Every structure is written in structure tokens, then in C-alpha cells.
């Protein structure tokens, strides 16, 4: 639907954070060559639905400032 989602857990092998009210996240120090980043709905219906987990492979050398929009699909009921 294109709306920001608060409370999505964003994690790598060593770091974890949550998205803010506007759906953004910021982490200082994730300067790795490349890594898989997981976006996971950990609060269920509280953020407007139950969303599928999504894994994205990131090359931090190319995407150091902004990953752009990450769209999560709602799970089927």
C-alpha cells in the first residue's frame, strides 16, 4: 500500500534495530563489504497487519547512504 511501517525489526548477523514511526531506520557502523539484511514483523497486527519476512543482500560499498524503499508484503490470513 506504500505506507511506512513502524516496528519492523531490521537485522544483520551482528546488529539489530527497529523502524521508526516513519518506517525508516538508521544504524551507525554497519560498514561491511556485503551482508544479508532481514526485515521481520515482530509485533503482528500492531503495525497495521502481519507482514512477510524479507531478506535483502546488500553491498554496503554501493548502498552506504540509502537503501531506498523496501516493500513488505502482507501475509495471507
Secondary structure as GFF3:
##gff-version 3
##sequence-region A 1 77
A	DSSP	beta_strand	8	11	.	.	.	ID=ss1
A	DSSP	beta_strand	16	18	.	.	.	ID=ss2
A	DSSP	beta_strand	35	41	.	.	.	ID=ss3
A	DSSP	three_ten_helix	44	47	.	.	.	ID=ss4
A	DSSP	beta_strand	54	58	.	.	.	ID=ss5
###
